[in-house]
Each structure stands twice: as C-alpha cells, then as structure tokens.
Amino acid sequence: MGDKNNKLKSIEEFNQSLRAAAQGGSKDIHSVNTESSLISQLKDILIQMGLEVELYDQVVDGIRKQLMTTEPFTETIEAAVVDKAIIQEMGIKLKKAFQAMAVDQLRIK
C-alpha cells in the first residue's frame, strides 16, 4: 500500500511540474533537465497505464521532426525549445482526449 501512495505522490508531482511548465517554467539551464524529465516521466506513466512504447516514441518523434522542419534551430537551444514544444503539444492533445472522454461519459447517462 505504501507503494501505491508513492505512485500517487509521483503523479501529483508530475501534475505540478506540468502546470509549472505550462506557465513558462524556468528560463535557465536547469529548465532543459526539467523539461526532459517531464517527457521521461510522462512516458513512464503512460506506459504503466498500458500505452505501447513504440506508439509513444512515434508521436514524440513526429512532433520533434515537425518542429525541426519548421523552425531554425541551433545546437545550443534545440533541446530546450524542442522539449518545451513537445510538452506543450502533448498537453494540448491529452486535454482534448480527456475532454472527449468527459463528453462520452455525459452521453452515457
């Protein structure tokens, strides 16, 4: 049961991190590590929920490739900018998915 509490705490921390990232997050060098960490945490959580690794990787790689072809990047800022954009895009997509599930739940009643 202690294990379950640790997972819940991790999810709460993850949600707080996402909110901080959505509000702009830190602008220093540590933001790269934080954003990369969020992407890694999101992957771990979604895989624990049953999402296939390949599907997650395909989506993230697709977002990354799309960004790389539409924006001029330098080696030094690429990771921070791309990671932040991936987080924002995943947030938008997940929000839409949850909204669709909520609509379906309301229709069932």
N, C-alpha and C positions, 0 to 999 in steps of 0.2 A: 504494500500500500504506500510505503514511503517512496517507492519508485514512481508511482502514479502522481504523487504530489510534486516530485521533481520535474516530471514532464509538463504538468500544468504550469509550474513556475517558469519553465523554459518557454512555453507558448506565450505566457503573459509578458515575459521579457522580449520575446520576438515581436509581439504586437506593439510594445512601447518603442522598440527600435524602428519598426516600420513607420510609426507616427512621426518619430523624430526625423527620419529620412524624408518623409513627405513634406515636412516643414522646412526643408532645406538642409538640415544636418550641419555637420561641421565642415568648414572650408579648408582645414589644414590637412597635412599629410595623413593623419590618422583616419580621415574620412574614407580613404581608399580601403583601408583594412576593415573598417566598419561596414562599408557597402559590400565588399567581397564576402564578409562574414554573414551578412544578411542573405545574400544569394545562396551561400552554402547552407545556412540554417533553413531557408525556405525549401531547398532541395531535400534536405534530410527529413523535414516534417512531411512534405508531400509524398515522399517515398514511403514513409511509415504509414501514411494514410492509404497506400495502395497504388499510387501513380508509378508508372514504369520509368526507370532511369532514362531509357532511350527517348521516351516522349518528352520528358523534362529537358534533357540535353538538346533535343531537336528544336524545341521552342526557344530556349535561351540562345542557342547558336544562330537561329534565324533572326532574332532581334538584333544580335550582335552584328551579323552580316549586313542587315538592312542599315544599321547605323553607320557602318564602315563605308558603305557606298554612297551615303547621302551627306555625310559630314566630313570636312577635312580634319584629320587628327594628327597630332604629333605624338611621338613615342611617350613623352613625359606625361601628357594629360589623358591619353587614350583610356587607360584602365579606370580612372576615376569617373570620367564622363560616361563611358560605356556602362560601367556597373550601376551608376545612378540612373541612367536611362532604362536599363533592364529592370531595376527595382520599380521605377515609375510605371513602366509598361505592364509588368506583372501585376502591380496593384490595380491598375485600370481593368485588366482582364479578369482578375479574381473578383473585383467588385461587381462587374457585370454578371459573372457566373452566380454569385450569391444573390443578386437581385432577381435573376431568372428563377433560382430555386425558391425564393420567397414568393414570387408570383405564382409558381406552380402549387405551392403549399396553400395559398389563398384560394386557388381554383378548386382544390380537392374538397374544401369544406362545404 
